[in-house]
Amino acid sequence: MTTQNNWVSVCSGTDLVDNSGVCALIDGKEVAIFKFKSANDEQVFAVSNWDPFGKANVLYRGLLGSVDDAKVVIAPLYKQRYCLATGTCLDDESVSLTVYPVRIEQDNVLVQVAQ
């Protein structure tokens, strides 16, 4: 794992599986990284791996889907739906996940961490 200007290289782009998640440990925090791919679109998202309802680091194992225009991860334990772009829980708007900026450059998955 390398760091440059608060962007941490966590894995290769080939380590990501279409429509699935992986987990990375960044600065002592578990981050779930998802590659959402459809016929016309490919996006990568990074959110906290901590499930606030299940009280476990399991979100990278969640199912990916869509609700209206929002791309979501469905928590594997109690099935809450979280918007991957905002972290908001669609089933309880008082709960949200930390969202991390993420990008792929030269086949490296980079996640931005706080300064």
Protein Blocks (a to p, Z undefined) as FASTA:
>chain_A
ZZeehiacfbdfklpcghiacdddeehiacdddddddfkbccdddddfbdfklopafklm
pccddehjbccdddfklopacdfklopafklmkbccdddddddeehiacddddZZ
